[in-house]
Amino acid sequence: DCEERWGGRLTVAIAGDESLDLPGYLAVSTGGTPTGIAIGIETTEGKHQPINVPGESYRYYKGETVISMAAYLQAEPRALQNREMVAGSFFAIGQFTLNYN
């Protein structure tokens, strides 16, 4: 019964291809032009949300519950050090899963 579950908790997990040079960051597609970057995801508090692991726990309520996150680009250390970053269009795929407790 859904009514009994209001006020419960849920966790957010993001699955996707992980950067080899930046564990916990989403890799950009190898079909794109850029190299040397990965995508980081963080909570509104600025806490890194690694991919492929269970994330933060949030309370949900009857009605609308909003969970906000932000994505950002992060240079891979080796590419930054060797100046191997290449600009261009890219894409990445991440699957968000909400697990209700």
VEXMAR-544640 format. One record per residue: residue in one letter; residue number from 0; x, y negated, z negated of N, C-alpha, C, CB in turn. Coordinates in nm, 2 decimals, m for minus. Glycine has a CB too. Example, Ala and Ser with C-alpha at 12.3 -4.5 7.8 and 13.67 -1.06 7.14 Angstrom:
BEGIN
resn|resi|nc1|nc2|nc3|cac1|cac2|cac3|cc1|cc2|cc3|cbc1|cbc2|cbc3
a|0|1.32|0.57|m0.78|1.23|0.45|m0.78|1.32|0.33|m0.78|1.13|0.45|m0.90 $
s|1|1.28|0.22|m0.71|1.37|0.11|m0.71|1.29|0.00|m0.79|1.41|0.06|m0.57 $
//
This chain:
BEGIN
resn|resi|nc1|nc2|nc3|cac1|cac2|cac3|cc1|cc2|cc3|cbc1|cbc2|cbc3
d|0|0.08|0.12|0.00|0.00|0.00|0.00|0.09|m0.12|0.00|m0.10|0.00|m0.12 $
c|1|0.08|m0.21|0.10|0.16|m0.33|0.12|0.14|m0.43|0.00|0.13|m0.39|0.25 $
e|2|0.02|m0.44|m0.05|m0.01|m0.53|m0.15|0.08|m0.51|m0.28|m0.16|m0.53|m0.19 $
e|3|0.11|m0.38|m0.31|0.19|m0.35|m0.42|0.34|m0.39|m0.40|0.18|m0.21|m0.46 $
r|4|0.38|m0.41|m0.28|0.52|m0.44|m0.25|0.55|m0.59|m0.24|0.55|m0.37|m0.11 $
w|5|0.46|m0.68|m0.25|0.49|m0.82|m0.24|0.58|m0.85|m0.36|0.36|m0.90|m0.24 $
g|6|0.68|m0.93|m0.33|0.77|m0.97|m0.44|0.88|m0.87|m0.45|0.70|m0.98|m0.57 $
g|7|0.89|m0.78|m0.36|1.00|m0.68|m0.36|1.13|m0.75|m0.30|0.97|m0.56|m0.28 $
r|8|1.23|m0.66|m0.27|1.35|m0.71|m0.22|1.38|m0.64|m0.09|1.47|m0.68|m0.32 $
l|9|1.46|m0.70|m0.01|1.50|m0.64|0.12|1.65|m0.68|0.14|1.42|m0.69|0.24 $
t|10|1.72|m0.59|0.22|1.85|m0.62|0.26|1.86|m0.63|0.41|1.95|m0.51|0.21 $
v|11|1.95|m0.71|0.45|1.97|m0.74|0.60|2.10|m0.67|0.64|1.97|m0.89|0.63 $
a|12|2.09|m0.59|0.74|2.21|m0.53|0.80|2.22|m0.57|0.95|2.21|m0.37|0.78 $
i|13|2.34|m0.60|1.00|2.36|m0.63|1.14|2.45|m0.53|1.19|2.41|m0.78|1.15 $
a|14|2.41|m0.46|1.30|2.49|m0.36|1.36|2.53|m0.41|1.50|2.41|m0.23|1.38 $
g|15|2.65|m0.37|1.54|2.70|m0.41|1.67|2.85|m0.36|1.69|2.69|m0.56|1.69 $
d|16|2.90|m0.39|1.80|3.04|m0.36|1.83|3.13|m0.45|1.74|3.08|m0.37|1.98 $
e|17|3.22|m0.40|1.67|3.30|m0.48|1.58|3.44|m0.51|1.65|3.33|m0.40|1.45 $
s|18|3.48|m0.63|1.62|3.61|m0.68|1.67|3.72|m0.59|1.61|3.63|m0.83|1.63 $
l|19|3.82|m0.55|1.69|3.93|m0.47|1.65|4.02|m0.55|1.56|4.00|m0.41|1.76 $
d|20|4.04|m0.68|1.60|4.13|m0.77|1.53|4.07|m0.84|1.41|4.18|m0.87|1.62 $
l|21|3.94|m0.85|1.40|3.87|m0.91|1.29|3.76|m0.82|1.24|3.81|m1.05|1.33 $
p|22|3.79|m0.72|1.15|3.69|m0.63|1.10|3.57|m0.71|1.03|3.75|m0.53|1.00 $
g|23|3.45|m0.67|1.06|3.34|m0.74|1.00|3.28|m0.84|1.09|3.37|m0.80|0.87 $
y|24|3.35|m0.87|1.20|3.30|m0.97|1.30|3.25|m0.90|1.43|3.42|m1.07|1.33 $
l|25|3.15|m0.96|1.49|3.09|m0.90|1.61|3.19|m0.93|1.73|2.95|m0.96|1.64 $
a|26|3.22|m0.83|1.81|3.30|m0.84|1.92|3.22|m0.90|2.04|3.37|m0.71|1.97 $
v|27|3.29|m0.99|2.12|3.22|m1.04|2.24|3.23|m0.93|2.35|3.28|m1.17|2.28 $
s|28|3.14|m0.94|2.44|3.14|m0.84|2.55|3.27|m0.85|2.63|3.02|m0.87|2.64 $
t|29|3.32|m0.73|2.67|3.44|m0.72|2.75|3.41|m0.76|2.89|3.50|m0.58|2.74 $
g|30|3.28|m0.77|2.93|3.24|m0.81|3.06|3.25|m0.96|3.08|3.10|m0.76|3.09 $
g|31|3.27|m1.04|2.97|3.27|m1.18|2.98|3.41|m1.23|3.00|3.22|m1.24|2.85 $
t|32|3.43|m1.36|3.03|3.56|m1.42|3.05|3.65|m1.44|2.93|3.54|m1.55|3.13 $
p|33|3.59|m1.49|2.82|3.68|m1.53|2.71|3.75|m1.41|2.64|3.60|m1.60|2.61 $
t|34|3.86|m1.43|2.59|3.93|m1.33|2.51|3.98|m1.40|2.38|4.05|m1.27|2.59 $
g|35|4.01|m1.32|2.28|4.07|m1.38|2.16|3.97|m1.43|2.06|4.16|m1.48|2.19 $
i|36|3.84|m1.41|2.08|3.74|m1.46|1.98|3.65|m1.35|1.94|3.66|m1.57|2.05 $
a|37|3.58|m1.37|1.82|3.48|m1.28|1.77|3.37|m1.37|1.71|3.54|m1.18|1.67 $
i|38|3.26|m1.31|1.68|3.15|m1.39|1.63|3.13|m1.35|1.48|3.02|m1.36|1.71 $
g|39|3.13|m1.45|1.40|3.11|m1.44|1.25|2.96|m1.47|1.22|3.20|m1.52|1.17 $
i|40|2.91|m1.41|1.12|2.77|m1.44|1.08|2.78|m1.47|0.93|2.67|m1.32|1.11 $
e|41|2.71|m1.58|0.89|2.71|m1.62|0.75|2.57|m1.66|0.70|2.81|m1.73|0.73 $
t|42|2.56|m1.65|0.57|2.43|m1.70|0.51|2.43|m1.85|0.50|2.42|m1.63|0.36 $
t|43|2.32|m1.91|0.46|2.32|m2.05|0.45|2.41|m2.10|0.34|2.17|m2.10|0.42 $
e|44|2.45|m2.02|0.25|2.54|m2.05|0.14|2.69|m2.05|0.19|2.52|m1.97|0.02 $
g|45|2.71|m2.01|0.32|2.84|m2.00|0.37|2.91|m1.87|0.35|2.92|m2.11|0.32 $
k|46|2.84|m1.77|0.30|2.90|m1.64|0.27|2.90|m1.55|0.39|2.82|m1.56|0.15 $
h|47|3.02|m1.49|0.43|3.03|m1.41|0.55|2.94|m1.29|0.53|3.18|m1.37|0.57 $
q|48|2.87|m1.25|0.64|2.79|m1.13|0.64|2.85|m1.04|0.74|2.64|m1.17|0.69 $
p|49|2.93|m0.94|0.69|3.00|m0.85|0.78|2.90|m0.76|0.86|3.10|m0.76|0.70 $
i|50|2.94|m0.72|0.98|2.85|m0.63|1.05|2.87|m0.49|1.01|2.87|m0.66|1.21 $
n|51|2.77|m0.41|1.04|2.78|m0.26|1.02|2.79|m0.22|0.87|2.90|m0.20|1.09 $
v|52|2.75|m0.31|0.78|2.74|m0.28|0.64|2.62|m0.34|0.58|2.87|m0.32|0.56 $
p|53|2.55|m0.29|0.48|2.44|m0.35|0.42|2.48|m0.49|0.37|2.38|m0.27|0.31 $
g|54|2.39|m0.59|0.39|2.42|m0.72|0.35|2.35|m0.77|0.22|2.39|m0.82|0.45 $
e|55|2.33|m0.90|0.21|2.27|m0.96|0.10|2.13|m0.90|0.07|2.26|m1.11|0.12 $
s|56|2.09|m0.91|m0.06|1.96|m0.87|m0.10|1.87|m1.00|m0.11|1.96|m0.79|m0.23 $
y|57|1.76|m1.00|m0.06|1.67|m1.12|m0.06|1.53|m1.07|m0.12|1.65|m1.18|0.08 $
r|58|1.47|m1.16|m0.19|1.33|m1.14|m0.24|1.24|m1.19|m0.13|1.31|m1.21|m0.38 $
y|59|1.13|m1.11|m0.11|1.03|m1.15|m0.01|0.90|m1.16|m0.08|1.02|m1.05|0.10 $
y|60|0.82|m1.25|m0.03|0.69|m1.29|m0.09|0.58|m1.27|0.01|0.70|m1.43|m0.15 $
k|61|0.46|m1.27|m0.05|0.34|m1.26|0.04|0.33|m1.39|0.12|0.21|m1.25|m0.04 $
g|62|0.30|m1.39|0.24|0.31|m1.50|0.33|0.43|m1.51|0.41|0.29|m1.63|0.25 $
e|63|0.50|m1.62|0.42|0.61|m1.63|0.50|0.74|m1.63|0.42|0.61|m1.76|0.59 $
t|64|0.83|m1.55|0.45|0.97|m1.55|0.39|1.07|m1.57|0.50|0.99|m1.41|0.32 $
v|65|1.15|m1.67|0.48|1.25|m1.71|0.58|1.39|m1.67|0.54|1.24|m1.86|0.62 $
i|66|1.46|m1.60|0.62|1.60|m1.57|0.59|1.68|m1.64|0.71|1.63|m1.42|0.59 $
s|67|1.76|m1.74|0.67|1.84|m1.81|0.77|1.98|m1.77|0.76|1.83|m1.96|0.74 $
m|68|2.04|m1.75|0.88|2.18|m1.72|0.90|2.24|m1.81|1.01|2.20|m1.57|0.93 $
a|69|2.37|m1.82|1.02|2.43|m1.90|1.12|2.54|m1.81|1.18|2.49|m2.03|1.07 $
a|70|2.56|m1.83|1.31|2.67|m1.76|1.38|2.78|m1.86|1.42|2.62|m1.69|1.51 $
y|71|2.90|m1.82|1.42|3.01|m1.91|1.46|3.12|m1.83|1.53|3.07|m1.98|1.33 $
l|72|3.20|m1.90|1.60|3.32|m1.83|1.67|3.44|m1.84|1.58|3.34|m1.90|1.81 $
q|73|3.51|m1.73|1.58|3.63|m1.72|1.50|3.75|m1.67|1.59|3.62|m1.62|1.38 $
a|74|3.86|m1.74|1.59|3.97|m1.70|1.67|4.03|m1.57|1.61|4.08|m1.81|1.69 $
e|75|4.07|m1.48|1.69|4.14|m1.36|1.64|4.29|m1.40|1.61|4.14|m1.24|1.75 $
p|76|4.34|m1.36|1.50|4.47|m1.41|1.46|4.58|m1.39|1.56|4.51|m1.34|1.33 $
r|77|4.59|m1.27|1.62|4.69|m1.24|1.72|4.68|m1.33|1.84|4.68|m1.09|1.76 $
a|78|4.55|m1.35|1.89|4.53|m1.44|2.01|4.57|m1.58|1.97|4.38|m1.43|2.05 $
l|79|4.54|m1.63|1.85|4.57|m1.76|1.81|4.73|m1.78|1.80|4.51|m1.79|1.67 $
q|80|4.79|m1.68|1.74|4.94|m1.69|1.73|5.01|m1.69|1.86|4.99|m1.57|1.64 $
n|81|4.96|m1.60|1.96|5.02|m1.59|2.09|4.96|m1.68|2.19|5.01|m1.45|2.13 $
r|82|4.87|m1.77|2.15|4.80|m1.86|2.24|4.74|m1.78|2.36|4.90|m1.97|2.29 $
e|83|4.67|m1.68|2.33|4.61|m1.59|2.43|4.46|m1.61|2.45|4.64|m1.45|2.40 $
m|84|4.40|m1.72|2.39|4.26|m1.74|2.40|4.23|m1.79|2.54|4.21|m1.84|2.29 $
v|85|4.11|m1.74|2.59|4.07|m1.78|2.72|3.92|m1.83|2.71|4.08|m1.67|2.83 $
a|86|3.89|m1.95|2.76|3.75|m2.00|2.75|3.66|m1.94|2.86|3.76|m2.16|2.76 $
g|87|3.53|m1.95|2.83|3.44|m1.90|2.93|3.31|m1.86|2.87|3.50|m1.79|3.02 $
s|88|3.22|m1.81|2.95|3.09|m1.76|2.91|3.11|m1.62|2.85|2.99|m1.75|3.02 $
f|89|3.02|m1.59|2.75|3.03|m1.46|2.69|2.90|m1.42|2.63|3.14|m1.45|2.58 $
f|90|2.88|m1.30|2.59|2.77|m1.25|2.52|2.81|m1.14|2.42|2.65|m1.21|2.61 $
a|91|2.72|m1.12|2.32|2.74|m1.01|2.23|2.60|m0.96|2.19|2.82|m1.05|2.11 $
i|92|2.59|m0.84|2.15|2.46|m0.79|2.10|2.48|m0.74|1.96|2.42|m0.67|2.20 $
g|93|2.39|m0.79|1.88|2.38|m0.74|1.74|2.23|m0.71|1.71|2.43|m0.86|1.64 $
q|94|2.22|m0.60|1.64|2.08|m0.55|1.60|2.06|m0.58|1.45|2.06|m0.40|1.63 $
f|95|1.96|m0.66|1.42|1.93|m0.69|1.28|1.83|m0.58|1.23|1.87|m0.83|1.27 $
t|96|1.86|m0.53|1.11|1.77|m0.43|1.05|1.73|m0.48|0.91|1.84|m0.29|1.04 $
l|97|1.61|m0.48|0.87|1.56|m0.52|0.74|1.52|m0.40|0.67|1.44|m0.62|0.75 $
n|98|1.58|m0.37|0.55|1.54|m0.25|0.47|1.47|m0.30|0.35|1.67|m0.17|0.43 $
y|99|1.35|m0.26|0.33|1.26|m0.30|0.22|1.28|m0.20|0.11|1.11|m0.31|0.26 $
n|100|1.30|m0.26|m0.01|1.31|m0.18|m0.13|1.19|m0.19|m0.22|1.43|m0.22|m0.22 $
//
